[in-house]
């Protein structure tokens, strides 16, 4: 398997930076939504229930966003220290096609498949 070409590194750095910026501006909007719904908390109980649902939904999205932000930040750190594209489990290079489909991945397809099989058996 061939190592990542410097131009691939540039490609992934740009892609990940762009994704990170998008997520950060999205996260900012989510915070604004939360602040706004807080202002309406004095409404009647039914409205409050609806807002509570919306709030939970927003928080769930935020969870996912911050999870992804962490992953992207970690991937960018790997680009900087030169370990990007290396499987964290077995140390092999991750296939370029896999990285293009999922740049934040930390594992090669073989390790990932094994983990997923294990998770299924373990009942996760
Ligand atoms: Zn691996």
Backbone and ligand atoms as CSV (ligand in chain L), in Angstrom:
chain,resi,resn,atom,element,x,y,z
A,1,UNK,N,N,0.843,-1.196,0.000
A,1,UNK,CA,C,0.000,0.000,0.000
A,1,UNK,C,C,0.882,1.251,0.000
A,2,UNK,N,N,0.541,2.209,-0.827
A,2,UNK,CA,C,1.409,3.390,-0.893
A,2,UNK,C,C,1.021,4.449,0.142
A,3,UNK,N,N,2.033,5.172,0.605
A,3,UNK,CA,C,1.802,6.195,1.624
A,3,UNK,C,C,1.044,7.374,1.037
A,4,UNK,N,N,0.474,8.162,1.915
A,4,UNK,CA,C,-0.264,9.342,1.473
A,4,UNK,C,C,0.683,10.330,0.804
A,5,UNK,N,N,0.254,10.820,-0.314
A,5,UNK,CA,C,1.007,11.810,-1.067
A,5,UNK,C,C,0.825,13.175,-0.385
A,6,UNK,N,N,1.859,14.038,-0.437
A,6,UNK,CA,C,1.699,15.377,0.170
A,6,UNK,C,C,0.460,16.117,-0.334
A,7,UNK,N,N,0.090,15.895,-1.576
A,7,UNK,CA,C,-1.091,16.607,-2.081
A,7,UNK,C,C,-2.382,16.035,-1.470
A,8,UNK,N,N,-2.343,14.758,-1.089
A,8,UNK,CA,C,-3.496,14.187,-0.377
A,8,UNK,C,C,-3.614,14.817,1.008
A,9,UNK,N,N,-2.472,15.002,1.651
A,9,UNK,CA,C,-2.451,15.629,2.975
A,9,UNK,C,C,-3.059,17.030,2.891
A,10,UNK,N,N,-2.648,17.774,1.863
A,10,UNK,CA,C,-3.193,19.124,1.663
A,10,UNK,C,C,-4.702,19.047,1.460
A,11,UNK,N,N,-5.130,18.081,0.652
A,11,UNK,CA,C,-6.559,17.887,0.392
A,11,UNK,C,C,-7.325,17.631,1.691
A,12,UNK,N,N,-6.813,16.717,2.506
A,12,UNK,CA,C,-7.521,16.370,3.740
A,12,UNK,C,C,-7.480,17.514,4.751
A,13,UNK,N,N,-6.354,18.231,4.780
A,13,UNK,CA,C,-6.279,19.350,5.719
A,13,UNK,C,C,-7.351,20.386,5.368
A,14,UNK,N,N,-7.478,20.677,4.054
A,14,UNK,CA,C,-8.480,21.651,3.636
A,14,UNK,C,C,-9.893,21.157,3.902
A,15,UNK,N,N,-10.139,19.891,3.572
A,15,UNK,CA,C,-11.458,19.301,3.764
A,15,UNK,C,C,-11.859,19.343,5.239
A,16,UNK,N,N,-10.952,18.918,6.102
A,16,UNK,CA,C,-11.248,18.850,7.534
A,16,UNK,C,C,-11.396,20.242,8.145
A,17,UNK,N,N,-10.557,21.175,7.699
A,17,UNK,CA,C,-10.664,22.545,8.207
A,17,UNK,C,C,-12.008,23.135,7.827
A,18,UNK,N,N,-12.426,22.880,6.597
A,18,UNK,CA,C,-13.716,23.381,6.118
A,18,UNK,C,C,-14.861,22.763,6.930
A,19,UNK,N,N,-14.797,21.446,7.138
A,19,UNK,CA,C,-15.840,20.774,7.916
A,19,UNK,C,C,-15.885,21.307,9.336
A,20,UNK,N,N,-14.712,21.539,9.901
A,20,UNK,CA,C,-14.629,22.049,11.265
A,20,UNK,C,C,-15.268,23.433,11.359
A,21,UNK,N,N,-14.954,24.304,10.396
A,21,UNK,CA,C,-15.534,25.647,10.400
A,21,UNK,C,C,-17.047,25.603,10.274
A,22,UNK,N,N,-17.541,24.715,9.401
A,22,UNK,CA,C,-18.982,24.577,9.237
A,22,UNK,C,C,-19.639,24.144,10.543
A,23,UNK,N,N,-19.020,23.148,11.189
A,23,UNK,CA,C,-19.569,22.640,12.440
A,23,UNK,C,C,-19.543,23.690,13.531
A,24,UNK,N,N,-18.471,24.447,13.575
A,24,UNK,CA,C,-18.360,25.461,14.615
A,24,UNK,C,C,-19.404,26.543,14.438
A,25,UNK,N,N,-19.687,26.941,13.189
A,25,UNK,CA,C,-20.709,27.966,12.998
A,25,UNK,C,C,-22.087,27.377,13.261
A,26,UNK,N,N,-22.266,26.068,12.994
A,26,UNK,CA,C,-23.524,25.405,13.302
A,26,UNK,C,C,-23.717,25.325,14.820
A,27,UNK,N,N,-22.653,24.995,15.529
A,27,UNK,CA,C,-22.717,24.892,16.981
A,27,UNK,C,C,-23.079,26.231,17.595
A,28,UNK,N,N,-22.587,27.293,16.997
A,28,UNK,CA,C,-22.900,28.633,17.468
A,28,UNK,C,C,-24.397,28.904,17.336
A,29,UNK,N,N,-24.957,28.498,16.191
A,29,UNK,CA,C,-26.392,28.684,15.990
A,29,UNK,C,C,-27.188,27.887,17.004
A,30,UNK,N,N,-26.727,26.659,17.303
A,30,UNK,CA,C,-27.431,25.815,18.267
A,30,UNK,C,C,-27.465,26.468,19.634
A,31,UNK,N,N,-26.340,27.068,20.023
A,31,UNK,CA,C,-26.283,27.765,21.308
A,31,UNK,C,C,-27.291,28.901,21.321
A,32,UNK,N,N,-27.380,29.648,20.221
A,32,UNK,CA,C,-28.347,30.742,20.132
A,32,UNK,C,C,-29.766,30.231,20.297
A,33,UNK,N,N,-30.080,29.079,19.672
A,33,UNK,CA,C,-31.408,28.492,19.789
A,33,UNK,C,C,-31.711,28.158,21.245
A,34,UNK,N,N,-30.718,27.610,21.938
A,34,UNK,CA,C,-30.909,27.243,23.338
A,34,UNK,C,C,-31.192,28.469,24.188
A,35,UNK,N,N,-30.453,29.528,23.932
A,35,UNK,CA,C,-30.652,30.757,24.689
A,35,UNK,C,C,-32.057,31.285,24.429
A,36,UNK,N,N,-32.470,31.267,23.162
A,36,UNK,CA,C,-33.800,31.760,22.811
A,36,UNK,C,C,-34.891,30.953,23.484
A,37,UNK,N,N,-34.795,29.615,23.461
A,37,UNK,CA,C,-35.845,28.793,24.055
A,37,UNK,C,C,-35.876,29.008,25.565
A,38,UNK,N,N,-34.749,29.350,26.176
A,38,UNK,CA,C,-34.704,29.650,27.600
A,38,UNK,C,C,-35.533,30.876,27.941
A,39,UNK,N,N,-35.589,31.828,27.026
A,39,UNK,CA,C,-36.349,33.048,27.260
A,39,UNK,C,C,-37.849,32.794,27.308
A,40,UNK,N,N,-38.271,31.678,26.720
A,40,UNK,CA,C,-39.691,31.371,26.639
A,40,UNK,C,C,-40.136,30.391,27.726
A,41,UNK,N,N,-39.253,30.093,28.646
A,41,UNK,CA,C,-39.514,29.052,29.639
A,41,UNK,C,C,-40.708,29.365,30.533
A,42,UNK,N,N,-41.137,30.617,30.597
A,42,UNK,CA,C,-42.242,30.990,31.469
A,42,UNK,C,C,-43.613,30.726,30.832
A,43,UNK,N,N,-43.634,30.129,29.659
A,43,UNK,CA,C,-44.901,29.856,28.965
A,43,UNK,C,C,-45.714,28.791,29.713
A,44,UNK,N,N,-46.930,28.488,29.213
A,44,UNK,CA,C,-47.775,27.523,29.929
A,44,UNK,C,C,-47.204,26.103,29.839
A,45,UNK,N,N,-47.684,25.180,30.694
A,45,UNK,CA,C,-47.065,23.845,30.821
A,45,UNK,C,C,-46.959,23.082,29.497
A,46,UNK,N,N,-48.010,23.170,28.667
A,46,UNK,CA,C,-47.983,22.443,27.404
A,46,UNK,C,C,-46.863,22.969,26.511
A,47,UNK,N,N,-46.786,24.280,26.404
A,47,UNK,CA,C,-45.712,24.907,25.639
A,47,UNK,C,C,-44.360,24.507,26.210
A,48,UNK,N,N,-44.317,24.458,27.523
A,48,UNK,CA,C,-43.052,24.095,28.160
A,48,UNK,C,C,-42.622,22.686,27.780
A,49,UNK,N,N,-43.636,21.787,27.694
A,49,UNK,CA,C,-43.322,20.404,27.319
A,49,UNK,C,C,-42.779,20.355,25.890
A,50,UNK,N,N,-43.421,21.098,25.016
A,50,UNK,CA,C,-42.960,21.147,23.622
A,50,UNK,C,C,-41.545,21.689,23.564
A,51,UNK,N,N,-41.324,22.756,24.325
A,51,UNK,CA,C,-39.993,23.367,24.323
A,51,UNK,C,C,-38.948,22.455,24.929
A,52,UNK,N,N,-39.370,21.699,25.930
A,52,UNK,CA,C,-38.454,20.751,26.563
A,52,UNK,C,C,-37.999,19.717,25.532
A,53,UNK,N,N,-38.952,19.251,24.723
A,53,UNK,CA,C,-38.614,18.307,23.656
A,53,UNK,C,C,-37.627,18.921,22.670
A,54,UNK,N,N,-37.930,20.150,22.282
A,54,UNK,CA,C,-37.053,20.833,21.334
A,54,UNK,C,C,-35.660,21.000,21.919
A,55,UNK,N,N,-35.653,21.317,23.196
A,55,UNK,CA,C,-34.387,21.526,23.888
A,55,UNK,C,C,-33.568,20.236,23.927
A,56,UNK,N,N,-34.259,19.131,24.253
A,56,UNK,CA,C,-33.562,17.843,24.276
A,56,UNK,C,C,-33.014,17.492,22.900
A,57,UNK,N,N,-33.847,17.762,21.890
A,57,UNK,CA,C,-33.434,17.501,20.524
A,57,UNK,C,C,-32.198,18.322,20.180
A,58,UNK,N,N,-32.248,19.594,20.540
A,58,UNK,CA,C,-31.119,20.477,20.268
A,58,UNK,C,C,-29.863,19.989,20.985
A,59,UNK,N,N,-30.053,19.559,22.227
A,59,UNK,CA,C,-28.906,19.064,22.995
A,59,UNK,C,C,-28.317,17.803,22.366
A,60,UNK,N,N,-29.202,16.944,21.852
A,60,UNK,CA,C,-28.719,15.728,21.186
A,60,UNK,C,C,-27.883,16.077,19.962
A,61,UNK,N,N,-28.382,17.051,19.182
A,61,UNK,CA,C,-27.629,17.482,18.001
A,61,UNK,C,C,-26.286,18.055,18.436
A,62,UNK,N,N,-26.327,18.836,19.503
A,62,UNK,CA,C,-25.082,19.426,20.019
A,62,UNK,C,C,-24.080,18.356,20.417
A,63,UNK,N,N,-24.573,17.313,21.072
A,63,UNK,CA,C,-23.725,16.185,21.443
A,63,UNK,C,C,-23.003,15.627,20.239
A,64,UNK,N,N,-23.801,15.395,19.187
A,64,UNK,CA,C,-23.246,14.830,17.968
A,64,UNK,C,C,-22.245,15.787,17.345
A,65,UNK,N,N,-22.614,17.074,17.345
A,65,UNK,CA,C,-21.710,18.077,16.789
A,65,UNK,C,C,-20.386,18.096,17.536
A,66,UNK,N,N,-20.449,18.134,18.871
A,66,UNK,CA,C,-19.198,18.265,19.619
A,66,UNK,C,C,-18.367,16.995,19.497
A,67,UNK,N,N,-19.041,15.845,19.362
A,67,UNK,CA,C,-18.335,14.588,19.128
A,67,UNK,C,C,-17.545,14.664,17.811
A,68,UNK,N,N,-18.224,15.152,16.787
A,68,UNK,CA,C,-17.599,15.266,15.470
A,68,UNK,C,C,-16.482,16.311,15.477
A,69,UNK,N,N,-16.724,17.411,16.180
A,69,UNK,CA,C,-15.701,18.454,16.273
A,69,UNK,C,C,-14.426,17.868,16.889
A,70,UNK,N,N,-14.602,17.068,17.933
A,70,UNK,CA,C,-13.446,16.423,18.579
A,70,UNK,C,C,-12.707,15.525,17.600
A,71,UNK,N,N,-13.483,14.748,16.830
A,71,UNK,CA,C,-12.879,13.816,15.880
A,71,UNK,C,C,-12.100,14.560,14.795
A,72,UNK,N,N,-12.695,15.643,14.300
A,72,UNK,CA,C,-12.041,16.412,13.244
A,72,UNK,C,C,-10.788,17.084,13.785
A,73,UNK,N,N,-10.887,17.637,15.009
A,73,UNK,CA,C,-9.724,18.271,15.621
A,73,UNK,C,C,-8.595,17.248,15.790
A,74,UNK,N,N,-8.961,16.034,16.203
A,74,UNK,CA,C,-7.962,14.982,16.374
A,74,UNK,C,C,-7.322,14.616,15.034
A,75,UNK,N,N,-8.155,14.550,13.982
A,75,UNK,CA,C,-7.632,14.219,12.655
A,75,UNK,C,C,-6.674,15.307,12.168
A,76,UNK,N,N,-7.022,16.567,12.431
A,76,UNK,CA,C,-6.149,17.673,12.026
A,76,UNK,C,C,-4.829,17.635,12.806
A,77,UNK,N,N,-4.907,17.276,14.079
A,77,UNK,CA,C,-3.683,17.153,14.881
A,77,UNK,C,C,-2.788,16.059,14.311
A,78,UNK,N,N,-3.419,14.982,13.831
A,78,UNK,CA,C,-2.653,13.886,13.224
A,78,UNK,C,C,-1.982,14.328,11.930
A,79,UNK,N,N,-2.684,15.177,11.171
A,79,UNK,CA,C,-2.083,15.697,9.944
A,79,UNK,C,C,-0.818,16.472,10.310
A,80,UNK,N,N,-0.903,17.260,11.382
A,80,UNK,CA,C,0.243,18.063,11.806
A,80,UNK,C,C,1.409,17.195,12.284
A,81,UNK,N,N,1.102,16.135,13.041
A,81,UNK,CA,C,2.217,15.333,13.569
A,81,UNK,C,C,2.603,14.172,12.650
A,82,UNK,N,N,1.947,14.083,11.499
A,82,UNK,CA,C,2.353,13.107,10.498
A,82,UNK,C,C,1.771,11.714,10.677
A,83,UNK,N,N,0.851,11.551,11.629
A,83,UNK,CA,C,0.288,10.209,11.840
A,83,UNK,C,C,-1.072,10.038,11.172
A,84,UNK,N,N,-1.474,11.025,10.390
A,84,UNK,CA,C,-2.769,10.916,9.709
A,84,UNK,C,C,-2.736,9.776,8.700
A,85,UNK,N,N,-3.817,8.989,8.662
A,85,UNK,CA,C,-3.898,7.899,7.696
A,85,UNK,C,C,-3.289,6.604,8.190
A,86,UNK,N,N,-2.833,6.606,9.458
A,86,UNK,CA,C,-2.276,5.394,10.047
A,86,UNK,C,C,-3.310,4.825,11.029
A,87,UNK,N,N,-3.565,3.534,10.907
A,87,UNK,CA,C,-4.529,2.880,11.786
A,87,UNK,C,C,-4.028,2.898,13.233
A,88,UNK,N,N,-4.879,3.343,14.152
A,88,UNK,CA,C,-4.484,3.428,15.560
A,88,UNK,C,C,-4.361,2.066,16.206
A,89,UNK,N,N,-4.975,1.087,15.592
A,89,UNK,CA,C,-4.974,-0.235,16.195
A,89,UNK,C,C,-3.795,-1.085,15.735
A,90,UNK,N,N,-3.591,-1.180,14.425
A,90,UNK,CA,C,-2.553,-2.084,13.927
A,90,UNK,C,C,-1.357,-1.339,13.318
A,91,UNK,N,N,-1.462,-0.013,13.136
A,91,UNK,CA,C,-0.346,0.753,12.617
A,91,UNK,C,C,-0.181,0.686,11.104
A,92,UNK,N,N,-1.079,0.004,10.437
A,92,UNK,CA,C,-1.040,-0.044,8.966
A,92,UNK,C,C,-1.585,1.258,8.386
A,93,UNK,N,N,-1.279,1.477,7.107
A,93,UNK,CA,C,-1.855,2.642,6.461
A,93,UNK,C,C,-3.317,2.380,6.112
A,94,UNK,N,N,-4.147,3.385,6.302
A,94,UNK,CA,C,-5.559,3.282,5.960
A,94,UNK,C,C,-5.706,3.594,4.481
A,95,UNK,N,N,-6.499,2.800,3.776
A,95,UNK,CA,C,-6.659,2.977,2.337
A,95,UNK,C,C,-7.183,4.374,2.013
A,96,UNK,N,N,-6.629,4.962,0.953
A,96,UNK,CA,C,-6.995,6.325,0.555
A,96,UNK,C,C,-8.495,6.453,0.288
A,97,UNK,N,N,-9.077,5.447,-0.354
A,97,UNK,CA,C,-10.502,5.494,-0.675
A,97,UNK,C,C,-11.330,5.567,0.604
A,98,UNK,N,N,-10.881,4.835,1.634
A,98,UNK,CA,C,-11.585,4.847,2.917
A,98,UNK,C,C,-11.457,6.217,3.581
A,99,UNK,N,N,-10.267,6.797,3.506
A,99,UNK,CA,C,-10.056,8.122,4.090
A,99,UNK,C,C,-10.903,9.171,3.388
A,100,UNK,N,N,-11.016,9.019,2.062
A,100,UNK,CA,C,-11.812,9.998,1.320
A,100,UNK,C,C,-13.282,9.894,1.697
A,101,UNK,N,N,-13.742,8.666,1.956
A,101,UNK,CA,C,-15.137,8.478,2.335
A,101,UNK,C,C,-15.368,8.935,3.771
A,102,UNK,N,N,-14.334,8.777,4.610
A,102,UNK,CA,C,-14.483,9.080,6.029
A,102,UNK,C,C,-13.156,9.577,6.594
A,103,UNK,N,N,-12.871,10.880,6.379
A,103,UNK,CA,C,-11.548,11.409,6.740
A,103,UNK,C,C,-11.232,11.341,8.232
A,104,UNK,N,N,-12.266,11.282,9.096
A,104,UNK,CA,C,-11.991,11.297,10.528
A,104,UNK,C,C,-11.728,9.901,11.092
A,105,UNK,N,N,-11.745,8.895,10.225
A,105,UNK,CA,C,-11.568,7.533,10.710
A,105,UNK,C,C,-10.172,7.337,11.313
A,106,UNK,N,N,-10.101,6.524,12.373
A,106,UNK,CA,C,-8.820,6.276,13.030
A,106,UNK,C,C,-8.317,4.862,12.772
A,107,UNK,N,N,-9.149,4.058,12.113
A,107,UNK,CA,C,-8.803,2.646,11.954
A,107,UNK,C,C,-8.904,2.204,10.498
A,108,UNK,N,N,-8.096,1.242,10.135
A,108,UNK,CA,C,-8.203,0.660,8.802
A,108,UNK,C,C,-9.471,-0.200,8.742
A,109,UNK,N,N,-9.863,-0.541,7.553
A,109,UNK,CA,C,-11.133,-1.255,7.372
A,109,UNK,C,C,-11.112,-2.618,8.083
A,110,UNK,N,N,-9.936,-3.249,8.113
A,110,UNK,CA,C,-9.844,-4.574,8.726
A,110,UNK,C,C,-10.114,-4.488,10.231
A,111,UNK,N,N,-9.438,-3.514,10.882
A,111,UNK,CA,C,-9.630,-3.352,12.331
A,111,UNK,C,C,-11.050,-2.921,12.642
A,112,UNK,N,N,-11.571,-2.007,11.825
A,112,UNK,CA,C,-12.921,-1.497,12.057
A,112,UNK,C,C,-13.942,-2.622,11.930
A,113,UNK,N,N,-13.771,-3.463,10.929
A,113,UNK,CA,C,-14.694,-4.582,10.738
A,113,UNK,C,C,-14.642,-5.522,11.939
A,114,UNK,N,N,-13.422,-5.758,12.413
A,114,UNK,CA,C,-13.259,-6.627,13.589
A,114,UNK,C,C,-13.951,-6.025,14.805
A,115,UNK,N,N,-13.773,-4.715,14.989
A,115,UNK,CA,C,-14.384,-4.052,16.142
A,115,UNK,C,C,-15.897,-4.122,16.076
A,116,UNK,N,N,-16.418,-3.890,14.866
A,116,UNK,CA,C,-17.870,-3.923,14.723
A,116,UNK,C,C,-18.416,-5.311,14.986
A,117,UNK,N,N,-17.701,-6.321,14.530
A,117,UNK,CA,C,-18.116,-7.701,14.780
A,117,UNK,C,C,-18.108,-7.961,16.279
A,118,UNK,N,N,-17.067,-7.467,16.952
A,118,UNK,CA,C,-16.968,-7.643,18.402
A,118,UNK,C,C,-18.103,-6.926,19.114
A,119,UNK,N,N,-18.411,-5.698,18.666
A,119,UNK,CA,C,-19.474,-4.920,19.290
A,119,UNK,C,C,-20.813,-5.632,19.146
A,120,UNK,N,N,-21.009,-6.267,18.000
A,120,UNK,CA,C,-22.255,-6.993,17.774
A,120,UNK,C,C,-22.360,-8.162,18.741
A,121,UNK,N,N,-21.260,-8.892,18.877
A,121,UNK,CA,C,-21.247,-10.041,19.776
A,121,UNK,C,C,-21.454,-9.587,21.216
A,122,UNK,N,N,-20.780,-8.480,21.576
A,122,UNK,CA,C,-20.857,-7.984,22.948
A,122,UNK,C,C,-22.192,-7.301,23.231
A,123,UNK,N,N,-22.989,-7.088,22.201
A,123,UNK,CA,C,-24.323,-6.547,22.372
A,123,UNK,C,C,-24.417,-5.045,22.473
A,124,UNK,N,N,-23.437,-4.342,21.934
A,124,UNK,CA,C,-23.502,-2.880,21.961
A,124,UNK,C,C,-24.466,-2.342,20.924
L,1,ZN,ZN,ZN,-5.821,-1.543,11.477
